[in-house]
Amino acid sequence: MKIKNKLTIHYDQKPIYDILLENDFSKLKDALIALGYEKRKLLIVTETNVAPLYLEEIKTLLTPIFREIVCFTFQAGEQQKQLSTVSAIYTTLIEHQFDRKDVLLALGGGVTGDLTGFTASTYLRGVDFVQVPTSLLAQVDSSIGGKTGVDFDSYKNMVGAFYQPSLVYINTGTLKTLPEHEFNSGLGEVIKHGLIKDKEYFSWISKHREEIARREPDVLKDMIYRSCEIKGDVVERDPKEKGERALLNFGHTLGHSIEKLMNFSMLHGDCVVIGSELASLISWKRGLISKEELEQIEELFQYFHFDTLPATLDYKEIVSATKLDKKMDQGQIKFILLHPIGNAKIDKTVTQEEMLWALESYKRLENL
């Protein structure tokens, strides 16, 4: 794959925002000037793990172009992805008299991006916001496509809006400071892109897994670019998830149930990986992928040491929780299956019995 630095996302065949891939933050200032943001107010929304690493650098870099920079830092964790946090951001915006011409910037992972985007979509009926994702998962997935939102009680992403950023600025250098578990969690979404859309990409990931694990910069940039390209292509064709975009939910149906039942104590990417393994098992059971393909999928997931299905969970509770997922369609669960690797399809016929079979088979994959 050839390294590239820019992707443009379109809506109704018109360009709406760029994704820039850089090795540092040095070009962020010029990118914001190009958007006409000079002399406006900026609210940087970040969290307690990211702020000590990058907040001061971003403030110093951007102070010359903004009239005022305000910072809002919340406690890191999925548990903070709630309306109460959004309310606190509203209060900050109001107290500092932000108007419709001012800007929000999300500095952090997927939780930060979702919170900031939802706040931007609803404050004064919509203000601009910029995504500066610092986690792998956010860089390849949640920062792209305009999905914003918060969890409601223990129900994931139940409140939200489709609202596009004005820019996604990816500094791949931030991956150097990402804990290994979180880096690997992001790889769950990367591998998913290959499974649902590009068998050659899946094979490329398998071939380069050692370089990926070592976080070699050029390999990571190639990987992130291709994942952004795949997600960008899908969301351009289906910006509001009326059809094809649902393919991006491969592994999420059961993955979200596990995440919810674990009270969000597991990383999202790990739950998606478990869900992907279960969906792959059902795909194999139905004869849609070969035993060899199932083994290739499992081997790649095992290489990156993702968390496995917690033994404490009740399988029937996991299946029952899928009925509360926001992706339900007139009472039917929209499951994503492989036909085969690189060609995913939406399926509304997956039964509770098949899901239970997959969960019961999960611990004995090697014996199937």
matplotlib code that plots the C-alpha trace (Angstrom):
import matplotlib.pyplot as plt

x = [0.0, 1.2, 1.3, -1.1, -1.8, -5.3, -8.8, -11.9, -15.3, -18.2, -22.0, -24.3, -21.1, -19.9, -16.8, -17.7, -14.5, -10.9, -9.1, -5.5, -2.8, 0.4, 3.2, 2.7, 0.5, 2.5, 0.1, -3.1, -2.8, -2.7, -5.6, -7.7, -6.7, -7.8, -11.2, -11.5, -11.4, -9.0, -10.2, -12.9, -13.3, -12.2, -13.3, -11.0, -12.7, -10.4, -10.1, -7.8, -5.5, -5.0, -4.8, -1.3, 0.1, -1.1, -3.3, -0.6, 1.0, -2.3, -3.0, 0.4, 0.1, -3.3, -3.2, -2.0, -5.0, -7.9, -9.4, -9.8, -9.2, -11.2, -10.5, -12.9, -11.4, -13.5, -12.6, -11.5, -13.8, -16.9, -18.9, -18.6, -20.2, -23.5, -25.9, -24.5, -21.1, -22.8, -24.7, -21.4, -19.9, -23.1, -22.5, -18.9, -19.9, -22.7, -20.5, -17.8, -20.4, -19.7, -21.8, -22.6, -19.4, -17.1, -15.6, -15.2, -12.2, -12.3, -8.9, -8.9, -10.4, -13.9, -15.7, -14.3, -15.2, -18.8, -19.4, -17.9, -19.7, -23.1, -22.6, -21.7, -24.7, -27.1, -25.5, -27.3, -28.7, -25.2, -21.7, -18.5, -16.3, -13.0, -11.9, -8.3, -8.4, -5.5, -6.5, -6.2, -9.9, -11.0, -8.6, -9.9, -13.5, -15.4, -14.0, -15.2, -18.8, -20.6, -22.0, -22.2, -23.9, -24.0, -25.0, -28.3, -28.1, -26.4, -27.7, -24.9, -25.3, -29.0, -29.0, -27.2, -27.2, -25.6, -23.4, -20.3, -17.0, -15.4, -12.0, -10.4, -6.8, -4.9, -1.5, -0.2, 2.5, 0.0, -0.1, 3.4, 1.9, -1.1, -1.1, -0.7, -4.2, -5.8, -3.7, -4.7, -8.3, -8.3, -7.0, -10.3, -11.9, -9.0, -9.4, -13.1, -12.6, -10.8, -13.3, -16.3, -14.9, -11.4, -10.0, -6.6, -6.5, -7.2, -4.4, -2.1, -2.8, -2.0, 1.2, 2.3, 1.1, 4.6, 5.4, 1.9, 2.6, 6.0, 4.0, 6.3, 5.3, 5.1, 3.1, 0.7, 0.1, -0.6, -3.0, -4.8, -5.2, -6.7, -9.1, -10.2, -10.6, -12.9, -15.0, -15.1, -16.4, -19.2, -20.4, -20.3, -22.8, -24.9, -24.4, -27.3, -27.2, -30.2, -28.5, -24.9, -23.4, -24.9, -22.1, -19.7, -21.6, -20.0, -19.3, -21.3, -24.6, -23.3, -20.3, -22.5, -24.5, -21.2, -20.1, -23.3, -23.4, -19.9, -20.9, -18.4, -15.5, -14.1, -12.7, -15.1, -12.6, -12.2, -16.0, -16.2, -13.5, -15.5, -18.6, -16.7, -15.5, -19.1, -20.4, -17.6, -18.6, -22.2, -21.0, -19.0, -21.9, -24.0, -21.4, -20.6, -16.9, -14.6, -13.0, -9.7, -11.0, -12.4, -9.0, -7.3, -9.7, -9.1, -5.4, -5.1, -7.3, -5.3, -2.0, -3.0, -4.1, -7.5, -9.6, -11.8, -15.4, -15.8, -16.7, -19.0, -21.5, -24.7, -25.1, -28.9, -28.5, -26.1, -28.6, -31.5, -29.6, -29.4, -33.1, -32.4, -29.8, -30.5, -29.9, -33.1, -35.4, -39.1, -38.3, -35.7, -32.0, -29.8, -26.8, -23.8, -22.4, -19.4, -20.1, -17.0, -14.1, -14.2, -17.9, -20.2, -24.0, -26.9, -28.9, -32.1, -32.6, -30.0, -31.9, -31.4, -30.5, -27.6, -26.3, -26.4, -24.6, -21.9, -21.4, -21.3, -18.8, -16.6, -14.3, -13.7, -13.0, -9.9, -12.1, -14.7]
y = [0.0, 3.5, 6.0, 8.9, 11.9, 13.1, 11.7, 13.8, 12.6, 13.6, 13.9, 14.0, 14.0, 17.2, 17.4, 18.1, 17.5, 16.2, 13.5, 14.5, 12.0, 13.5, 12.3, 15.2, 18.2, 20.8, 21.2, 21.5, 25.2, 25.8, 23.3, 25.3, 28.6, 27.2, 26.6, 30.2, 29.8, 32.7, 35.0, 32.7, 31.0, 27.4, 24.9, 21.9, 18.9, 16.2, 13.6, 12.9, 10.4, 12.5, 16.0, 15.5, 14.3, 16.7, 19.5, 22.1, 21.4, 21.9, 25.1, 26.6, 25.7, 27.2, 30.2, 32.6, 32.0, 31.9, 34.8, 32.6, 29.0, 27.2, 23.7, 21.1, 17.9, 15.0, 11.8, 9.2, 6.2, 5.1, 5.7, 9.5, 9.2, 10.4, 13.3, 14.7, 15.3, 16.9, 19.2, 20.2, 21.1, 23.1, 25.1, 25.8, 27.0, 29.3, 30.7, 31.6, 33.0, 30.8, 31.6, 29.8, 30.9, 29.4, 25.9, 22.8, 20.4, 16.8, 15.8, 12.1, 8.7, 7.6, 8.7, 12.2, 12.4, 11.1, 13.5, 16.5, 15.8, 15.4, 18.6, 20.5, 19.1, 20.4, 23.6, 26.6, 24.0, 23.3, 24.7, 23.5, 20.8, 19.2, 15.7, 15.1, 11.4, 10.1, 6.4, 3.9, 3.0, 6.6, 7.2, 4.4, 4.3, 6.6, 9.9, 9.2, 9.3, 11.8, 9.4, 11.2, 10.3, 9.2, 6.1, 6.3, 4.4, 1.2, 1.3, 2.1, 5.1, 5.3, 9.2, 10.8, 12.5, 12.3, 15.4, 15.8, 17.3, 20.1, 18.2, 15.0, 15.5, 12.3, 12.5, 8.9, 9.8, 9.7, 5.9, 5.8, 6.7, 4.5, 1.5, -1.8, -3.0, 0.1, -0.1, -3.8, -2.9, -0.5, -3.3, -5.0, -2.4, -2.5, -6.2, -5.8, -3.5, -6.3, -8.9, -7.0, -5.2, -6.2, -9.7, -8.5, -6.0, -8.7, -10.7, -7.6, -7.2, -10.8, -10.5, -7.3, -8.2, -8.2, -4.7, -3.5, -4.9, -3.0, 0.1, 0.8, 4.3, 3.7, 0.4, 2.1, 5.0, 2.6, 0.7, 3.7, 5.2, 2.0, 1.6, 5.3, 4.7, 1.7, 3.4, 6.6, 4.8, 3.1, 6.3, 8.3, 5.8, 5.5, 8.5, 7.8, 4.0, 3.2, 0.2, -0.6, 1.3, -1.4, -3.7, -1.7, -3.2, -6.6, -8.0, -5.3, -7.1, -9.5, -7.3, -4.5, -7.0, -8.1, -4.6, -3.6, -6.7, -6.0, -2.4, -1.0, -2.4, -4.0, -2.0, -1.6, -3.1, -6.2, -6.7, -6.1, -8.8, -11.3, -10.4, -10.8, -14.3, -15.3, -13.9, -15.7, -18.9, -18.5, -17.7, -21.0, -22.9, -21.7, -22.7, -19.1, -19.3, -22.3, -23.9, -22.5, -19.0, -19.4, -20.5, -17.6, -15.1, -16.8, -16.9, -13.2, -12.3, -14.5, -12.9, -9.6, -11.0, -9.5, -10.1, -13.2, -13.8, -13.5, -16.8, -15.0, -14.0, -15.9, -16.8, -16.4, -12.9, -11.9, -13.1, -11.4, -8.1, -8.0, -7.2, -3.9, -2.8, 0.3, -1.5, -3.5, -3.2, -3.7, -6.3, -8.1, -8.2, -7.0, -9.4, -9.1, -12.3, -13.0, -14.3, -15.0, -12.9, -9.5, -9.6, -9.1, -9.0, -8.0, -10.9, -10.7, -14.4, -15.3, -17.1, -17.0, -20.7, -19.9, -17.2, -19.5, -22.2, -19.7, -18.7, -22.3, -23.1, -20.1, -21.8, -24.8, -23.2, -25.4, -28.5, -27.5]
z = [0.0, -0.9, 2.0, 1.5, 3.7, 2.9, 2.3, 1.5, 2.7, 0.4, 1.0, -2.0, -4.1, -2.5, -0.3, 3.3, 5.3, 5.0, 6.9, 7.3, 8.4, 9.8, 12.1, 14.6, 15.3, 13.4, 10.5, 12.6, 12.9, 9.2, 8.7, 11.1, 9.5, 6.1, 7.6, 8.5, 12.3, 13.1, 15.8, 17.0, 20.4, 20.8, 23.4, 23.7, 25.1, 26.4, 29.2, 32.1, 30.3, 27.3, 28.8, 30.4, 27.2, 24.6, 25.9, 26.5, 23.2, 21.4, 23.4, 22.7, 19.0, 18.5, 20.9, 18.1, 15.9, 18.4, 20.3, 23.4, 24.2, 26.9, 28.1, 29.5, 30.9, 32.1, 33.9, 31.4, 30.8, 29.0, 32.2, 31.5, 28.1, 29.6, 29.3, 32.5, 30.9, 27.9, 30.3, 32.0, 28.6, 27.8, 31.0, 30.1, 26.6, 28.0, 30.8, 28.3, 25.8, 22.9, 19.8, 16.6, 14.9, 17.6, 17.5, 19.6, 19.3, 20.5, 21.7, 22.7, 21.9, 20.8, 24.0, 23.7, 20.0, 20.5, 23.5, 21.7, 18.4, 20.2, 22.1, 19.0, 17.1, 19.8, 21.2, 19.6, 17.1, 15.8, 15.9, 14.1, 15.7, 14.8, 15.5, 16.8, 17.6, 19.7, 20.0, 17.2, 17.5, 17.1, 14.2, 12.1, 13.2, 15.5, 14.2, 10.7, 9.5, 11.8, 14.3, 17.7, 20.9, 24.5, 26.4, 28.3, 31.6, 30.5, 27.0, 24.5, 22.1, 22.6, 22.4, 19.5, 16.1, 12.7, 12.7, 10.5, 11.8, 9.8, 9.9, 11.2, 12.0, 12.7, 14.4, 14.1, 16.6, 19.4, 19.0, 20.6, 24.0, 23.7, 26.2, 24.4, 25.5, 24.0, 20.8, 20.3, 21.1, 18.1, 15.9, 16.4, 14.2, 11.8, 11.3, 11.0, 8.0, 6.2, 7.1, 5.8, 2.8, 1.6, 1.8, 0.4, 3.3, 5.8, 4.3, 4.4, 8.1, 8.7, 6.8, 8.5, 12.0, 13.5, 12.2, 13.4, 16.8, 16.8, 15.7, 12.8, 11.6, 7.9, 8.3, 10.8, 8.4, 5.5, 7.8, 9.1, 5.6, 4.2, 7.2, 6.9, 3.1, 3.7, 6.3, 4.3, 1.2, 3.2, 5.0, 1.8, 0.2, 3.3, 5.6, 7.9, 8.1, 5.9, 4.4, 3.6, 6.6, 8.9, 7.7, 9.9, 12.8, 12.2, 15.6, 17.4, 18.0, 20.6, 21.3, 22.6, 24.7, 26.3, 26.8, 28.5, 30.8, 31.8, 32.8, 30.2, 32.2, 29.0, 26.1, 23.2, 20.7, 22.8, 22.9, 19.1, 18.6, 20.7, 18.7, 15.5, 16.5, 17.3, 14.0, 12.2, 13.9, 12.8, 9.2, 9.3, 10.7, 7.8, 5.3, 4.3, 5.2, 5.2, 8.1, 6.9, 6.8, 10.3, 11.5, 9.8, 11.6, 15.0, 14.5, 13.8, 16.7, 19.0, 17.9, 19.3, 22.7, 22.9, 26.0, 25.7, 26.7, 30.4, 32.0, 34.5, 31.9, 31.3, 27.6, 27.7, 29.2, 26.4, 23.7, 25.6, 25.7, 21.9, 21.8, 23.4, 20.8, 18.9, 15.6, 15.9, 12.9, 13.6, 16.2, 14.1, 14.9, 12.1, 12.2, 9.9, 8.5, 6.2, 2.6, 2.8, 4.1, 2.4, 1.6, 4.5, 4.3, 6.5, 7.8, 9.8, 10.2, 12.8, 15.6, 19.4, 19.1, 16.6, 18.9, 21.9, 19.8, 18.9, 22.6, 23.7, 20.9, 21.6, 24.2, 22.0, 18.7, 18.2, 18.4, 15.7]

ax = plt.figure().add_subplot(projection="3d")
ax.plot(x, y, z, "-o")
ax.set_aspect("equal")
plt.show()
